[in-house]
Amino acid sequence: MIVHAVAMNVNQNGFYLDFRSYALRSQYHPIIQEETKSFLRKVKSQPDDIFEHVQFLFGTEIMRIAYGFDDIRRNEALIHNAEALIMGFSEAVVPGRFLVNVFPSLKHIPSWFPGAGFKRFLGDLARISLKTLYPPFEEAKHDFANGKKGTYPSMAADLIDRLPEDNDVNRAEMESIARNVCGIAYVAGAETTVNLALALLYALGSHPDIQRKGQTEIDSVVGLDRLPAVADIQDLPYVHAIVKEVGRWFTVVPLGIPHSNSKDDEYDGFFIPKGTIIFQNNWTMMHDPDVFDKPFEFIPERYLKDGQIDPSVPDAEAAAFGHGRRNDALFLMAASLLATYTLTVPKDEAGGTVPMKLQSQDPLVMQPAHFQCQLALRPGRERLLSE
């Protein structure tokens, strides 16, 4: 499932889960710091593979936070399964992709019947889903039972520790919820964050003045002796505004996540029958000229007032998922990249600039096509990658 934020709330016998709350817990910030530094080193050694580095950065962060696995190969396998699930779900939710969504009675035909390809497709998707959900959680349970801990806390260990006893009537339900929360972590956060990060690279490379302003703020606040930290976000309002503007300018989920109303409803004089598939037009909201001046231009300053973040300005995450969310991982990636590298537009053989191209490859999620950008270490910053 392609979702940037998934909340699963259950309040039963004191057991409360909210996926969003994990994203902001400071106990996971060391993981984000470590993986971001590893990302910067990979960019230095293999700058042409930055798309892959970005994907691995956020995928590994989420898997380590979700399950506490420090083994790189294990996390790579988990990321591979989750990516396959995302791709399958992306295809499945395209409106009109399967006739069964229009003619529900088709769900009763056997899988071998002509036109029942959707059953085989969804059967394969279900198997991938089970492979994504069960094995890593069972491994985490085994590690927890045997006292084996990762370097840092994990969602799985926290949730397993809070499960009722095996003989409790609610155990199976609570364990299922905990498993789903961990399993959906990658699906909920990685793809959209990766796409926003790639859009960030494009924005910085094509707006050198904005890039220099961000670098100047970091140099002034953080200095030259360390990399930025998540805790610096309050003191780096311009960098924070860059991240917010990327989310608005490149509305990663332009039509939001499909919903279905549970009962008949009415909106603005229009009758909406129960079971209607509803999309919210995030792209239009984030590019409304009555709300945003020059909405198609990349202007981080629109999120600032008196040198600080202006909370009254709508941002993409608030429009899609409600207020109170913050993408610490994307902020740290942006701040760390600005602190250590300068992005430039490539030159052609004649010395002219080669414009970057940004386009959608997915009908539901905006995904940048591969583009070329050049990254150069800023003077005196190499030592920050080795410390």
Secondary structure, 3 states (H helix, E strand, C coil): CCCCCCCCCCCECCECCCHHHHHCCHHHHHHHHHHHHHHHHHHHHCHHHHHHHHHHHHHHHHHHHHHCCCCHHHHHHHHHHHHHHHHHHHHHCCCCCCHHHCCHHHHHCCCCCCCCHHHHHHHHHHHHHHHHHHHHHHHHHHHHHCCCCCCCCCHHHHHHHCCCCCCCCCHHHHHHHHHHHHHHHHHHHHHHHHHHHHHHHHHHHHCHHHHHHHHHHHHHHCCCCCCCCHHHHHHCHHHHHHHHHHHHHCCCCCCCCCEECCCCEEECCEEECCCCEECCCHHHHHCCCCCCCCCCCCCHHHHEECCEECCCCCCHHHHHHCCCCCCHHHHHHHHHHHHHEEEECCECCCCCECCCCCCCCCCCCCCCCCCCCEEEECCCCHHHHHC
